[in-house]
Amino acid sequence: MAHKKGSGSTKNGRDSRSQRLGIKKYGGESISIGNIIVRQRGSRFKPGPNVKIAKDYTLFAIANGTVIFKKSKKNHTTISIVTNDKNL
């Protein structure tokens, strides 16, 4: 019997957790305050009206409404929320 592990087996057996990045709410979906819209690394998507950006570049809603994705100049995608203010 070997008293030491083989050189290949000691380097295996580790894996990191995935980061669960990506779009969480798509265009046209209804959203409430505090819901996460996009988790991202870097500011690939820019915040529009009623959307804030967190320190890790996560975009989240600050108003109830519907999510809108819009392409702007220089090929940036802006995410905004259109509120349903008919109840006021």
GUNU-465295 format. One record per atom (N, C-alpha, C, O): residue in one letter; x, y, z. Coordinates in steps of 0.05 Angstrom, whole numbers, padded with zeros to 5 digits, always signed. Example, Ala and Ser with C-alpha at 12.3 -4.5 7.8 and 13.67 -1.06 7.14 Angstrom:
2
A+00264-00114+00156/A+00246-00090+00156/A+00264-00066+00156/A+00285-00066+00169/S+00257-00045+00142/S+00273-00021+00143/S+00258+00001+00157/S+00268+00023+00161/
***
This chain:
88
M+00017-00024+00000/M+00000+00000+00000/M+00018+00025+00000/M+00039+00026+00012/A+00008+00045-00014/A+00023+00070-00014/A+00018+00086+00011/A-00005+00086+00021/H+00038+00099+00021/H+00035+00115+00045/H+00031+00144+00038/H+00025+00161+00056/K+00033+00151+00013/K+00028+00179+00004/K+00008+00177-00019/K+00007+00158-00034/K-00008+00199-00021/K-00027+00200-00044/K-00011+00204-00070/K+00011+00216-00069/G-00022+00194-00091/G-00009+00199-00117/G-00009+00228-00123/G-00026+00243-00114/S+00009+00237-00140/S+00012+00265-00146/S-00012+00277-00160/S-00018+00301-00157/G-00026+00261-00175/G-00049+00271-00189/G-00073+00275-00171/G-00088+00294-00175/S-00077+00257-00152/S-00102+00258-00136/S-00102+00281-00116/S-00123+00289-00107/T-00079+00291-00108/T-00078+00313-00089/T-00086+00339-00102/T-00094+00358-00087/K-00083+00341-00128/K-00090+00367-00141/K-00119+00368-00150/K-00128+00388-00161/N-00134+00346-00147/N-00162+00346-00155/N-00180+00350-00131/N-00170+00353-00108/G-00206+00352-00136/G-00225+00352-00114/G-00234+00379-00104/G-00248+00381-00084/R-00226+00401-00118/R-00235+00427-00110/R-00250+00440-00133/R-00242+00437-00157/D-00271+00455-00127/D-00285+00469-00147/D-00298+00493-00134/D-00307+00492-00112/S-00298+00515-00148/S-00310+00540-00137/S-00340+00542-00144/S-00349+00530-00164/R-00354+00556-00127/R-00383+00560-00132/R-00386+00579-00156/R-00370+00598-00159/S-00406+00575-00172/S-00412+00593-00194/S-00423+00619-00182/S-00433+00619-00160/Q-00420+00641-00197/Q-00427+00667-00186/Q-00456+00675-00190/Q-00464+00696-00179/R-00471+00660-00205/R-00500+00665-00209/R-00504+00693-00221/R-00522+00708-00212/L-00488+00700-00241/L-00491+00726-00254/L-00512+00725-00276/L-00521+00703-00284/G-00521+00748-00285/G-00539+00749-00308/G-00564+00765-00302/G-00567+00777-00281/I-00582+00764-00321/I-00607+00779-00319/I-00627+00763-00303/I-00631+00739-00308/K-00639+00776-00283/K-00658+00763-00265/K-00687+00770-00273/K-00705+00754-00269/K-00691+00795-00283/K-00718+00803-00292/K-00715+00814-00321/K-00697+00831-00326/Y-00731+00804-00339/Y-00729+00811-00367/Y-00748+00834-00374/Y-00765+00841-00358/G-00745+00844-00398/G-00762+00867-00407/G-00791+00859-00407/G-00798+00837-00417/G-00808+00877-00398/G-00837+00872-00397/G-00847+00859-00371/G-00871+00858-00367/E-00829+00849-00355/E-00837+00837-00329/E-00843+00858-00309/E-00830+00879-00308/S-00862+00853-00292/S-00868+00871-00270/S-00848+00867-00247/S-00838+00845-00243/I-00842+00888-00233/I-00821+00887-00212/I-00830+00905-00189/I-00845+00924-00192/S-00820+00898-00165/S-00826+00914-00142/S-00801+00925-00130/S-00779+00918-00139/I-00803+00943-00111/I-00781+00957-00100/I-00761+00938-00087/I-00769+00920-00072/G-00736+00941-00094/G-00714+00925-00082/G-00708+00900-00097/G-00688+00887-00091/N-00723+00893-00117/N-00717+00869-00133/N-00693+00873-00150/N-00688+00894-00161/I-00677+00852-00152/I-00652+00853-00169/I-00660+00848-00198/I-00675+00830-00204/I-00649+00865-00215/I-00655+00863-00244/I-00632+00848-00258/I-00636+00829-00273/V-00607+00856-00252/V-00583+00844-00265/V-00561+00842-00244/V-00556+00861-00229/R-00548+00819-00244/R-00523+00816-00229/R-00501+00815-00250/R-00502+00799-00269/Q-00480+00832-00247/Q-00460+00834-00268/Q-00433+00841-00256/Q-00431+00851-00233/R-00412+00837-00271/R-00385+00846-00264/R-00378+00868-00283/R-00375+00864-00307/G-00375+00892-00272/G-00371+00915-00289/G-00398+00926-00298/G-00418+00913-00294/S-00398+00950-00309/S-00424+00962-00316/S-00431+00958-00345/S-00431+00976-00361/R-00437+00933-00352/R-00445+00926-00379/R-00473+00938-00385/R-00477+00949-00406/F-00491+00936-00365/F-00517+00949-00367/F-00517+00974-00350/F-00506+00973-00327/K-00528+00996-00360/K-00528+01021-00346/K-00555+01026-00333/K-00575+01017-00344/P-00556+01039-00309/P-00581+01044-00297/P-00595+01068-00309/P-00582+01088-00316/G-00621+01066-00312/G-00638+01088-00322/G-00656+01098-00300/G-00649+01095-00276/P-00678+01111-00307/P-00697+01121-00286/P-00708+01098-00269/P-00714+01077-00279/N-00710+01103-00243/N-00720+01085-00223/N-00703+01059-00219/N-00713+01039-00209/V-00678+01061-00228/V-00659+01038-00224/V-00634+01049-00211/V-00624+01071-00220/K-00623+01035-00192/K-00598+01043-00179/K-00577+01021-00183/K-00584+00998-00189/I-00552+01029-00180/I-00530+01010-00183/I-00516+01007-00156/I-00510+01026-00142/A-00511+00982-00148/A-00497+00976-00123/A-00467+00976-00127/A-00458+00979-00149/K-00453+00973-00105/K-00423+00975-00107/K-00411+00952-00122/K-00388+00954-00132/D-00425+00929-00124/D-00416+00907-00140/D-00429+00907-00168/D-00429+00886-00182/Y-00439+00930-00177/Y-00451+00935-00203/Y-00478+00920-00207/Y-00487+00918-00230/T-00490+00911-00186/T-00517+00899-00188/T-00537+00921-00192/T-00536+00942-00179/L-00556+00917-00211/L-00577+00936-00216/L-00602+00927-00201/L-00609+00904-00203/F-00615+00946-00187/F-00639+00939-00172/F-00660+00961-00174/F-00653+00984-00181/A-00685+00954-00169/A-00707+00972-00173/A-00711+00990-00148/A-00708+00980-00126/I-00719+01015-00153/I-00726+01033-00131/I-00755+01042-00133/I-00764+01060-00119/A-00770+01030-00152/A-00798+01036-00155/A-00812+01011-00166/A-00800+00994-00179/N-00838+01010-00161/N-00855+00988-00173/N-00861+00995-00202/N-00866+01019-00208/G-00862+00976-00219/G-00868+00981-00247/G-00861+00958-00265/G-00861+00935-00258/T-00854+00966-00290/T-00847+00947-00311/T-00819+00952-00321/T-00811+00975-00325/V-00803+00931-00325/V-00775+00933-00334/V-00774+00939-00364/V-00788+00927-00380/I-00757+00958-00371/I-00753+00965-00399/I-00723+00964-00406/I-00707+00977-00391/F-00715+00950-00427/F-00687+00950-00436/F-00687+00967-00461/F-00703+00964-00479/K-00667+00986-00463/K-00665+01004-00485/K-00636+01007-00494/K-00619+01012-00477/K-00631+01004-00520/K-00605+01009-00531/K-00601+01039-00534/K-00618+01052-00546/S-00578+01049-00525/S-00572+01078-00528/S-00549+01081-00547/S-00539+01062-00559/K-00539+01105-00549/K-00516+01111-00566/K-00492+01095-00555/K-00491+01087-00532/K-00473+01091-00573/K-00448+01076-00566/K-00453+01048-00557/K-00437+01036-00543/N-00477+01037-00565/N-00483+01008-00560/N-00485+01001-00531/N-00480+00979-00523/H-00493+01020-00514/H-00498+01015-00486/H-00527+01007-00482/H-00545+01017-00496/T-00532+00988-00464/T-00560+00981-00458/T-00567+00993-00431/T-00554+00989-00411/T-00589+01009-00431/T-00598+01022-00407/T-00623+01008-00398/T-00641+01001-00414/I-00625+01003-00372/I-00648+00990-00360/I-00663+01010-00343/I-00651+01023-00326/S-00689+01013-00348/S-00705+01032-00333/S-00731+01018-00325/S-00738+00996-00335/I-00746+01031-00307/I-00771+01021-00298/I-00793+01042-00303/I-00790+01065-00295/V-00814+01034-00317/V-00837+01051-00321/V-00857+01045-00300/V-00866+01022-00297/T-00865+01065-00285/T-00883+01061-00262/T-00912+01063-00272/T-00918+01075-00292/N-00929+01049-00257/N-00958+01050-00263/N-00971+01069-00243/N-00980+01060-00222/D-00971+01095-00250/D-00981+01115-00231/D-01011+01121-00235/D-01020+01143-00227/K-01026+01103-00246/K-01055+01108-00250/K-01070+01107-00223/K-01092+01118-00222/N-01059+01094-00203/N-01073+01092-00177/N-01071+01117-00160/N-01086+01120-00141/L-01053+01136-00167/L-01049+01159-00150/L-01070+01180-00154/L-01069+01202-00142/
***
